[in-house]
Amino acid sequence: GALLSGGVDSSTLGLLLARVLGEQLTAVFVDHGLLRHGEAEEVEAALTGLGVNLTVVHAEKRFLNALAGVADPETKRKIIGREFVRLFEEEARRSQVEHGKIEFLAQGTLYPDVIESAGGPGAANIKSHHNVGGLPEEFDFRLLEPFRYLFKDEVRDLARELGMPEALVERHPFPGPGLAVRCLGEVTAEKLDILRRVDHIYISALHEFGLYQQTWQALAVLTPVRSVGVMGDGRTYAYMAALRAVSSVDGMTADWVQLPHEFLATVSSRITNAVPEVNRVVYDITSKPPATIEWE
């Protein structure tokens, strides 16, 4: 079995295993409702089109219920990791009834994930990655992590070799917990909807201005900060959204990208015009270290 989160790492893993195992592979794509605009549909269409035997589990309500009232970033990550594992266990049991025992569970864990979860010698535990460890003791699968010592650029080269569409290959890294760690504070359906719209405007503009490929990762963050603004004759009290773009080789260190002011001005006005719940847009000019790439 392979557990897919929709990112380039797990998608490449699914494709690789499908070439080796064919119908023997049970690939489970968990749509936890924390993906970006149109992402689940794009991944499903691409992988199915490339011959991956894919089961899609729509679990938005389940994850939102589990995250209700939780604001702490580490707790959010742990809850999402726990639900991922439980969901996969349920799917695996269902599959075993139909197809016989599943012996292996494959995950697209990369080397930076391992290091940041203190899997390397002398490494500090910066944050827990939901796909490193996290499997219960009684889990009766053997864990396969064929990309455990690879970096992102190496996985992309492999994806191209396997015929993955370029739009998926070149997609920016995306955290396993998805928009839950870009929606600061409690995660709600309403806040996710606002964040999706902001992110979609930002990422679409990066493509439009030819800036997407020049950045390693670009993301929008919905902050819990509300500020006063003006609209027409009245005042507004709405969310502040933050935009971030970084350049990096492997994600271990990163520099903020000096996006053109004209681009930032365009995106800011598009966001505040199209997303009334947001009345202030800021740009993050911090490198890693001292900041992480994600805000949570």
N, C-alpha and C positions, 0 to 999 in steps of 0.2 A: 504494500500500500504506500501511496505517496500523499502527503498532506500539503496542499497548495494554498498559498495566501494570495496569489495573484501578482506578486512581484516578479521581476526578471529572473531572480535566483530560483525560486520554486517552479516557475514556469519552464525554465531551461531543464531543471531536474525532471519534471514530468515528461518533457519531450525526449530527453535522453533515455529514460527508462522505458518509454513507449517504443522507442526504436529497438531496444534490447529485448523487452518482454512481450511487446504486443498486447494481446488481450489478457495476458496474465496480470497486467498491471491494473490495480484499482486506484485511480487518482481522484482524490476528494478535494474539491475547491470550495472552501468555506467563505461564503459571502457574509461577513459579520456586520454588514450595514455601516462599516466604518471606512469604506473605500471612497475614492474621488468620483466625480461626475462621470457616468458612463463606463467606468472602469471594469466592473464585473462583466458586463455584456461583451466588452472588447476582448477580455481575456478568454472568456468562454468560447466566443466565436473563433478566435485564433487557434486555441489548443485543439478544439474539436475538429477544426479544418485541417489541422496537421496530423490528425489520426489518433489523438490521445483519448483513451477510454475514460471519459470524465463524468463524475457525479457532482452536481452542484447542490450545495446545501444552503438554503436561504435562512439565515439565522439572526436577522436584524433585531427582532423583538427579544430574543433570548439574551443577546449581548447587552442591549439597552437596559433590560430589566436587571441584569447582573451588575451593571454599572450605576444604577440609580442611586443618587445621593453620595457618590464617591468622588472626592476632589483630589486626593493625593495621587501624584503621578505613578509612584512605585506600586501602589495598591491597584491602580487601573491596569498597569501592565500585568500584574500577577493574576488578576481576575480574568483578563482576556486570554492569557496563557492557559489558565485552568479550564476555561470554557472550550478553548480550541481542543485541548487534550480530551476532555469529556465527549465532545462532539465526535471527534475522530474515533474514540473507543466505541461509541454507539454505532457509527457507520461501519466500523470494522466488524463488529459483532453481526450486524445485518448482512454484511458481505460474506462472512464466514459461513453463515447458514446457507447462502446460495452457492458459494464457490469453494468451500473448504477452507482450512486454516490459512491465515495470513501469517507468514513467518517474519517478514521484515517491514519496518516502517522507515521510509526515506524522507529526509528533510534537507532543504537547501541552505543549511547553515554555512556562512562564510567565515573566514579567518578573523576579520574585525569583530564579528559578533562574539566569537569565542574569547578573544582578548578582552573585550569590554565587559564580559561576564566573568572575568577573572579565571578564564580557562587556561591561560598561558602562564608560564613561570614568572612569578613576581608581578603579575598584572593586578591592577587595582580594580575593584568592582565598581565601575562607573554607573552602570544601570543594568538591570536584568533584561535580557532579551528573551522574548516569549518562546522562541524556538530553540533555546539552548537548555538542555536538561528539561526539568518540568514534567517528566514522565513519571507516573506513580510507580512505586516499587513493584507492584503486582502486575504491571504491564507485561503481557506475554509476547511482545514483539522484540526482535533485535533491531537496534537503531542503526540505520545507514546514513552517513553524512558525507557523500563523495566530494563535496565542495569545501570541506572543513578547513583546508589549507589554501584555498584560492581567494584572490581578491576580485572585486567587482569587474574590473576590465577583462580579467581572464575568463570569467563566466560569460561576459558579452561576446567574446571571441568564439566560445563554444556554441553559444546560441545561434550565431551567424552560420557556423558550420552545419548546424542542424536544420537550417532553413527557416528560422523564426522571422516573422515580418519585422522590418527595420524599426517601425514605430514602437514595437514592444521591446526590441533589443535596446534602443537608445533611451527608453523611459528612465527618468531619474529614480534613484533609490527611494524606497518608500518604507516606513517603519511597519513591522508586523502589527502593532496595535492600531495602525492606521490613524484616522482623524481623531481618535480618542486622545492622543497625546498632542494634538494641535488645537484641540478645543479645551482651553485651560479651565480648570475647575470642573464642576459636574458636567457630565456628557448627557445632553438631551437631544431628542429628535429635531427640535426647533433650532438649537445651536448648530447641529450638524448640517442642517439645511442651509443656514446662513453661510457657514464656512465653505460648503461645497460651491455655492454660487461665487463667493469671493475668490476661491482657489481657481475655479474654472476661468474666470475673467483674466486672472493673473497669468496662468499657464498658457491660455490661448494667445494672449498678447506677446508672451515670450516667443512663441512660434511665429506669430505675425511679424515681429520685428527682427527675426533671425537670431535671437539671443538664446534660445533654448539649449542648443548644442554647446554653447560657450559656458554653460553653467553645469556643475556636477549635480547640484540639487537646488531646487527652488520650491518654496512652500509658503503658504499663508497660515497665519495663526489667529484664531479668534480669542482675544484676551477677555478676562472678566471685567476689565476696566470699562466703565461707561463715562462719557464726557458730554458736556453741553455743546450743542452746535446750533446753527441757524438754518432754517429752510423757509423760504418765502418770508412771510411776516412773523413767523413763529419760531420758537426755540425747540430744539430736539434734545433728547437725552438718550444716546444710543451707544452701541459698542465701538471699541477701537480695535481695528484689525492691524496686524503686523505682517509685513512681507519680508522674506529672507531669500537670498541667493548666495550660494557659496561655490568656490572652486576648490577641488581636492583631487588627489590621486586615488586614495584608498579609504577616505572617510575618517582616518585616524587624526589628521589635522586638516584644517580648512581655513581659507581666507574668504572674507566677504567680497562679493563682486561689485565693482563700481558701475552699476547699471546707469545708462544715460539718463540725465535729469528729464529729458523730453519723454522718455519711456515711462519713468515713474510718475510724471505729471498726468500722462494719458491714462495710466492704469488707475491712479487714485481717483480721477474724475469719473471714470467708467464704473468703478466700484461704488462710489457714493451716490451716483445717479441710478444704478441698477439695483442696489441692495440698500433699501431705506433703513434697515436695522443697523447699518454701519454709517457713522458720520465722521470718522477720523481714521486715516491710514498713515502708518509710520513704517519706515524702512530700517531694518536691523543692520547695524554696521559693526558687528562684533565678530572676531575670528574665533576659531577653536584651536587651542585654548585661548581665553579662559572659558568661553561659552561652549556648550555642545551645539551640534547643528540643529537638532530639534530643541524646542523650548522645554519639553518635558522628557 
